[in-house]
Structures are given as structure tokens and as C-alpha cells.
Amino acid sequence: MEVEQLHIAMKVTHNPVFIIWGRTTPAHLSSYAEIYNIPIYYIEDGFIRSIGLGANHVPPLSLCLDKTGLYYDSTQPSDLENI
């Protein structure tokens, strides 16, 4: 999505949130979120994993949504750690 389209979409959305799969947030998205005060949440496979990997298009049996970081990344805090 182009930045201008993103900006238009954010104007019509109440309480927008960016949800990132994994821990790598694109720099332009991070900057945009900071400028417009949009929170970034992270989502990843949860503790209960289905057979096979997501790369094989096998859906997970659980997901972990975190507002702080990811539970498996020890370099930064996570909601689970803070609990």
C-alpha cells in the first residue's frame, strides 16, 4: 500500500492499529506510526503449534498477539514477560 493510500485509510479508521507478523517492523511503517501516534502490535504463532510450518500454508492452532514485543525475543520485553 502506498503511503498516500495508507494515510487516507487511517483518516477513515477509528483507533487504527498496525499488526506486524514477526519482529521486523519496516522503517517507513515505524516512522509513520510514530508521526500519527498509531500503536504497533506484534502477532506470531502461539505456544500450541499445528503440524507443519506457516510457509507450507498450514494454519497455526494458536496465535500470540503482543502490544510490546514477542514472547520468544529475549532482547526486548513482551506482554507475557510483563505479566
N, C-alpha and C positions, 0 to 999 in steps of 0.2 A: 504494500500500500504506500502510495506516495505521501510525503509529509503534508501537503496541502489537503489531500483527501482525509488523512488522519485527523487533521485539525478540524475539518468540517464535521466529521463523525463525532469528535469529542464535544463539540458545541451542542449537539442534539442528544447526547447521552447524559443522564443524571448519574452522578457519582461514578465516573469511569475508573476502571482498574485495568492495568496491564497484567496478564498472566503469562509467565515465561516458563517453557518446558526446559528443565535443567538449570544449570547455574550460570550460563553465559548470557548476559544481557547485552544486546547490541548497543554500542556507544551512543548512536543517534537516538535510540529509544530512551536510554537512561537520561540523556540531556533534555529531551522533550518532556519526559515525566517530571523532571526537576523543575523546569521552567513553569509548567502548568499545574504543579502540585498534584500529580496523578500517582497513586501508590503502585508499586510493582510487587506482585506476589509470585511465588515460585511453585511449580507443580512437578511432580515426579512420581514414578511408580512407588507404591507404598511397601510396607513390610511383607504383605502377602502377594506373592508373585505368581502369575499364571505360568503354565508350561510354555517355553519358547520366549523369544525376546520381541520387543516392540518393533524392531527392524524387520521381523517376519510378519508384521501386522497382526500379532496376537495381542488382544487387549489385556491389560492387567486386571487382576482381581481386586486390587485396591489402589487408591491414589492418595498422595500426601500433598495437601495444599498448605503452604507456609508463607506467612507475611514477612518473615525475617530472613530466612535462608533455607538451606536444605539440610535435612537431618543427617545425611552422610558426609557433609562437608565440615571437617573439624577446623577449618581456617576462619570460620565466621560463626556467629551464633545462629540458632534456629528457634522457632517457636517451641519445638519439643524440648530443646535444651533449657529454655527459659521456664518451662512448666516445672 
